[in-house]
Amino acid sequence: LQLDSLHLERIMVGGRPVQIVKINDEDAEHSFTLDEEALKEILNKDEIRDKPICVVSVAGAFRKGKSFLLNFMLRYLRHGGKEGWLETEDELNGFHWRGGSERDTTGILMWSEVFVVKTNYGREVA
């Protein structure tokens, strides 16, 4: 995919972070739990059910700007990849973040709004 030639189409308006993997902190092994219902809610929409899925993942140490970076990616997708998406005065929002030294997010979050992207070859992927 070349970013300057993407045709982006929004399936639904808005969106929110959905926790799909939870960390069981009370467990001695700090195990993980997949929330299958939350994942199905996002991926079983009629508009994308039969499309290949592309996942963008950001990982790293806590308090290093992962949510901030993901919010820029959401802004890009919401503006359809058109020129000027970076200069917009729209508020940068989506994944919650805050100042300070305490972690703000745990587990794995997925954005509930699904974007369909048409590749250079005309194939649609979600």
KOLBAKOL-613278 format. One record per residue: residue number from 1; x, y, z of N, C-alpha, C in turn. Coordinates in Angstrom, 1 decimal, padded with zeros to 4 digits. Last residue first. Layout:
<nodes>
{NUM,{X,Y,Z},{X,Y,Z},{X,Y,Z}}
...
</nodes>
This chain:
<nodes>
{126,{-009.9,-004.2,005.3},{-010.4,-003.5,006.4},{-009.2,-003.3,007.4}}
{125,{-009.5,-003.8,001.8},{-009.1,-004.5,003.0},{-009.6,-003.6,004.1}}
{124,{-010.2,-004.3,-001.6},{-010.5,-003.7,-000.4},{-010.1,-004.5,000.8}}
{123,{-008.1,-003.9,-004.5},{-008.7,-004.8,-003.5},{-009.0,-004.0,-002.2}}
{122,{-006.8,-002.3,-006.3},{-008.3,-002.2,-006.3},{-008.9,-003.2,-005.3}}
{121,{-004.1,-002.0,-006.2},{-004.7,-003.0,-007.1},{-006.2,-003.1,-007.1}}
{120,{-003.7,-000.3,-004.2},{-003.4,000.2,-005.5},{-003.9,-000.8,-006.6}}
{119,{-006.6,-000.9,-002.0},{-005.1,-000.9,-002.3},{-004.9,-000.4,-003.8}}
{118,{-008.8,000.8,000.0},{-008.6,000.2,-001.3},{-007.2,000.3,-001.7}}
{117,{-009.9,000.2,003.2},{-008.8,000.9,002.4},{-008.8,000.1,001.1}}
{116,{-012.2,001.0,005.7},{-011.9,000.2,004.5},{-011.0,000.9,003.6}}
{115,{-012.0,001.1,009.2},{-011.8,001.8,007.9},{-011.5,000.8,006.8}}
{114,{-014.1,000.9,012.0},{-013.3,000.1,011.0},{-013.2,001.0,009.7}}
{113,{-014.1,001.7,015.3},{-014.4,002.2,014.0},{-013.5,001.5,013.0}}
{112,{-012.9,000.7,017.6},{-014.1,000.1,017.2},{-014.6,000.6,015.8}}
{111,{-009.5,-000.2,018.0},{-010.4,000.9,017.7},{-011.7,000.3,017.1}}
{110,{-008.4,-002.0,020.8},{-008.6,-002.0,019.4},{-009.6,-000.9,019.1}}
{109,{-005.9,-002.7,023.3},{-007.0,-002.0,022.8},{-007.1,-002.0,021.3}}
{108,{-004.7,-004.9,025.7},{-004.6,-004.5,024.2},{-005.9,-003.9,023.9}}
{107,{-003.5,-003.8,028.9},{-004.0,-004.8,028.0},{-003.8,-004.4,026.5}}
{106,{-004.0,-000.4,029.9},{-003.5,-001.7,030.1},{-004.1,-002.7,029.1}}
{105,{-003.3,003.0,030.3},{-003.9,002.0,029.5},{-003.2,000.7,029.8}}
{104,{-001.8,004.7,032.0},{-003.2,005.0,031.7},{-004.0,003.9,031.0}}
{103,{000.6,004.8,034.6},{000.1,004.2,033.3},{-001.4,004.5,033.2}}
{102,{002.0,007.8,035.9},{001.1,006.6,036.1},{000.6,006.1,034.8}}
{101,{003.3,010.1,035.5},{004.1,008.9,035.5},{003.3,007.7,035.7}}
{100,{001.9,012.8,033.4},{002.3,012.1,034.6},{003.0,010.9,034.4}}
{99,{-000.9,013.2,031.2},{000.4,013.5,031.6},{000.7,012.8,033.0}}
{98,{-002.7,010.8,029.2},{-002.6,011.9,030.2},{-001.2,012.1,030.6}}
{97,{-005.0,009.5,026.8},{-003.7,009.6,027.3},{-003.7,010.8,028.3}}
{96,{-007.2,007.5,024.9},{-007.0,008.3,026.0},{-005.5,008.4,026.4}}
{95,{-007.6,007.6,021.4},{-007.1,006.8,022.5},{-006.7,007.8,023.7}}
{94,{-009.1,010.2,020.5},{-009.3,008.8,020.2},{-008.9,008.0,021.4}}
{93,{-007.8,013.3,019.1},{-008.4,012.5,020.1},{-008.6,011.1,019.6}}
{92,{-007.0,016.4,018.5},{-006.3,015.1,018.4},{-006.9,014.3,019.5}}
{91,{-009.3,018.5,016.9},{-008.7,018.1,018.2},{-008.2,016.7,017.9}}
{90,{-008.5,020.1,013.8},{-009.3,019.1,014.6},{-008.6,018.7,015.8}}
{89,{-007.1,021.7,012.2},{-007.2,022.1,013.6},{-008.1,021.2,014.4}}
{88,{-004.7,020.2,009.9},{-006.1,020.4,010.4},{-006.1,020.9,011.9}}
{87,{-002.3,019.3,009.0},{-002.4,020.8,009.4},{-003.8,021.1,009.9}}
{86,{-002.6,016.7,008.3},{-001.7,017.0,009.5},{-001.9,018.4,009.9}}
{85,{-004.1,016.7,006.0},{-004.6,016.0,007.2},{-003.8,016.4,008.5}}
{84,{-003.1,017.8,003.7},{-003.6,018.7,004.7},{-004.1,018.0,006.0}}
{83,{-004.2,015.3,001.4},{-003.3,016.3,001.8},{-003.9,017.3,002.8}}
{82,{-006.0,012.4,002.6},{-005.9,013.6,001.7},{-004.8,014.5,002.3}}
{81,{-006.7,010.2,004.1},{-005.4,010.3,003.6},{-005.1,011.4,002.6}}
{80,{-009.2,010.6,005.2},{-009.1,009.9,004.0},{-007.8,010.0,003.3}}
{79,{-009.5,011.6,007.7},{-009.4,012.6,006.6},{-009.1,011.9,005.3}}
{78,{-009.3,009.3,009.2},{-010.6,010.1,009.2},{-010.6,011.1,008.1}}
{77,{-006.7,008.6,008.9},{-007.7,007.8,008.3},{-009.0,008.5,008.2}}
{76,{-005.4,010.7,010.3},{-005.1,010.5,008.9},{-006.2,009.7,008.3}}
{75,{-006.5,010.3,012.9},{-006.7,011.6,012.2},{-006.5,011.4,010.7}}
{74,{-005.4,007.8,013.5},{-006.8,008.0,013.4},{-007.1,009.3,012.6}}
{73,{-002.7,008.6,013.7},{-003.1,007.7,012.6},{-004.6,007.7,012.4}}
{72,{-002.8,010.2,015.9},{-002.4,010.8,014.6},{-002.8,009.9,013.5}}
{71,{-003.4,008.3,017.8},{-004.4,009.3,017.5},{-004.1,010.1,016.2}}
{70,{-001.1,006.8,017.9},{-002.3,006.2,017.3},{-003.4,007.2,017.0}}
{69,{000.6,008.7,019.2},{000.9,008.3,017.8},{-000.4,007.6,017.1}}
{68,{-000.7,008.7,021.7},{-000.5,009.9,020.9},{-000.3,009.6,019.5}}
{67,{-000.3,006.1,022.5},{-001.7,006.6,022.3},{-001.6,007.8,021.4}}
{66,{002.5,006.1,022.8},{001.9,005.2,021.9},{000.4,005.7,021.5}}
{65,{004.2,007.6,024.5},{003.5,008.2,023.4},{002.8,007.3,022.4}}
{64,{005.3,006.4,026.8},{006.3,006.8,025.7},{005.6,007.3,024.4}}
{63,{004.1,005.1,029.0},{004.4,006.6,029.0},{005.4,007.1,028.0}}
{62,{005.6,001.9,028.8},{004.5,002.8,029.2},{005.1,004.2,029.3}}
{61,{007.3,000.7,025.8},{007.3,001.0,027.3},{006.2,002.0,027.6}}
{60,{005.4,-000.8,023.2},{006.5,-000.1,023.8},{006.3,000.1,025.2}}
{59,{003.6,-000.9,020.0},{004.0,-001.4,021.3},{005.2,-000.7,021.9}}
{58,{001.0,-000.8,017.8},{002.1,000.0,018.4},{002.3,-000.5,019.8}}
{57,{-000.2,-002.1,014.8},{000.1,-002.3,016.2},{001.2,-001.4,016.6}}
{56,{-002.7,-002.5,012.6},{-001.6,-001.6,012.9},{-001.4,-001.7,014.4}}
{55,{-003.9,-005.1,010.5},{-003.8,-004.6,011.9},{-002.5,-003.7,012.0}}
{54,{-006.3,-005.8,008.1},{-004.9,-005.3,008.3},{-004.9,-004.7,009.7}}
{53,{-008.2,-008.5,006.9},{-008.0,-007.5,007.9},{-006.5,-007.1,008.0}}
{52,{-010.2,-009.1,003.9},{-008.9,-009.3,004.7},{-008.8,-008.2,005.7}}
{51,{-013.8,-009.4,004.3},{-012.6,-008.7,003.8},{-011.3,-009.1,004.6}}
{50,{-016.1,-010.3,005.3},{-015.5,-011.1,004.3},{-014.2,-010.5,003.7}}
{49,{-016.9,-008.2,007.1},{-016.9,-009.6,007.5},{-016.0,-010.5,006.6}}
{48,{-017.5,-005.6,006.6},{-016.1,-006.0,006.6},{-015.9,-007.5,006.8}}
{47,{-020.2,-005.1,006.7},{-019.4,-004.4,005.7},{-018.0,-004.9,005.6}}
{46,{-021.2,-006.6,008.9},{-021.5,-007.0,007.6},{-020.5,-006.4,006.5}}
{45,{-018.9,-007.1,011.6},{-019.8,-006.2,010.9},{-020.0,-006.6,009.4}}
{44,{-017.2,-008.6,013.1},{-018.3,-009.3,012.5},{-019.3,-008.3,011.8}}
{43,{-015.2,-007.1,014.4},{-014.9,-007.7,013.2},{-016.0,-008.4,012.5}}
{42,{-016.5,-006.0,016.8},{-015.8,-005.1,015.8},{-015.6,-005.8,014.5}}
{41,{-017.6,-008.1,018.1},{-018.4,-006.9,017.9},{-017.8,-006.0,016.8}}
{40,{-015.5,-009.8,018.4},{-016.6,-010.2,017.4},{-017.4,-008.9,017.1}}
{39,{-014.1,-008.5,020.5},{-013.5,-008.7,019.2},{-014.5,-009.0,018.1}}
{38,{-016.0,-008.8,022.5},{-015.6,-007.4,022.1},{-015.0,-007.5,020.7}}
{37,{-016.1,-011.6,022.7},{-017.3,-010.8,022.4},{-016.9,-009.4,021.9}}
{36,{-013.5,-012.3,023.6},{-014.0,-012.7,022.3},{-015.2,-011.9,021.8}}
{35,{-011.1,-011.0,025.2},{-012.5,-010.7,025.2},{-013.1,-011.0,023.8}}
{34,{-008.6,-013.0,026.6},{-009.1,-012.4,025.3},{-010.6,-012.2,025.5}}
{33,{-006.5,-012.4,029.2},{-007.8,-013.0,028.8},{-008.3,-012.2,027.6}}
{32,{-003.4,-013.4,030.7},{-004.1,-012.6,029.8},{-005.5,-013.2,029.5}}
{31,{-001.6,-013.5,033.9},{-002.2,-014.1,032.7},{-003.0,-013.1,031.9}}
{30,{000.3,-013.3,036.1},{-000.1,-012.1,035.2},{-000.6,-012.6,033.9}}
{29,{000.8,-015.3,037.8},{001.5,-015.4,036.5},{001.2,-014.2,035.6}}
{28,{-000.9,-014.6,039.9},{000.5,-014.6,040.2},{001.3,-014.7,038.9}}
{27,{-003.6,-012.3,039.3},{-003.0,-013.7,039.0},{-001.5,-013.6,039.2}}
{26,{-004.2,-009.7,039.3},{-004.3,-010.5,040.5},{-003.7,-011.9,040.5}}
{25,{-004.0,-008.9,036.6},{-003.0,-008.5,037.6},{-003.0,-009.3,038.9}}
{24,{-004.7,-010.0,033.8},{-005.2,-010.4,035.1},{-004.1,-010.2,036.1}}
{23,{-005.4,-007.9,031.2},{-004.3,-008.4,032.0},{-004.9,-008.8,033.4}}
{22,{-007.3,-008.4,028.3},{-007.2,-007.9,029.6},{-006.1,-008.6,030.4}}
{21,{-008.0,-007.5,025.0},{-007.2,-008.4,025.9},{-007.0,-007.7,027.2}}
{20,{-009.6,-005.6,024.1},{-009.9,-006.9,023.6},{-009.0,-007.9,024.4}}
{19,{-011.2,-002.6,024.8},{-010.2,-003.5,025.3},{-010.5,-004.9,024.9}}
{18,{-011.6,-000.1,022.4},{-012.3,-001.3,023.0},{-011.2,-002.2,023.5}}
{17,{-012.0,003.3,021.8},{-011.1,002.2,022.1},{-011.8,001.1,022.8}}
{16,{-014.4,004.2,019.3},{-013.9,004.3,020.7},{-012.9,003.2,020.9}}
{15,{-016.2,006.3,016.9},{-015.4,005.1,017.3},{-014.9,005.3,018.7}}
{14,{-017.6,007.9,014.1},{-017.1,007.8,015.4},{-016.3,006.6,015.7}}
{13,{-019.6,006.1,011.8},{-019.2,007.4,012.3},{-018.7,007.2,013.7}}
{12,{-018.3,003.5,009.6},{-019.2,004.0,010.6},{-018.7,005.3,011.2}}
{11,{-016.7,003.3,007.4},{-017.8,002.5,007.5},{-018.8,003.0,008.5}}
{10,{-015.0,005.4,005.1},{-015.4,005.2,006.5},{-016.6,004.3,006.5}}
{9,{-012.5,004.8,002.9},{-013.9,004.9,003.0},{-014.3,004.6,004.5}}
{8,{-009.7,005.8,000.9},{-010.2,005.4,002.2},{-011.7,005.7,002.3}}
{7,{-007.4,005.0,-001.3},{-008.7,005.5,-001.3},{-009.4,004.9,000.0}}
{6,{-004.0,005.9,-001.5},{-005.0,005.2,-000.9},{-006.4,005.8,-001.1}}
{5,{-001.7,007.1,-002.4},{-002.7,006.7,-003.4},{-003.8,005.8,-002.8}}
{4,{000.0,007.7,-000.3},{-000.5,008.8,-001.1},{-001.5,008.4,-002.2}}
{3,{000.7,005.2,000.7},{-000.2,006.1,001.5},{-000.7,007.2,000.6}}
{2,{000.5,002.2,-000.9},{001.2,003.5,-000.9},{000.3,004.5,-000.3}}
{1,{000.8,-001.2,000.0},{000.0,000.0,000.0},{000.9,001.2,000.0}}
</nodes>
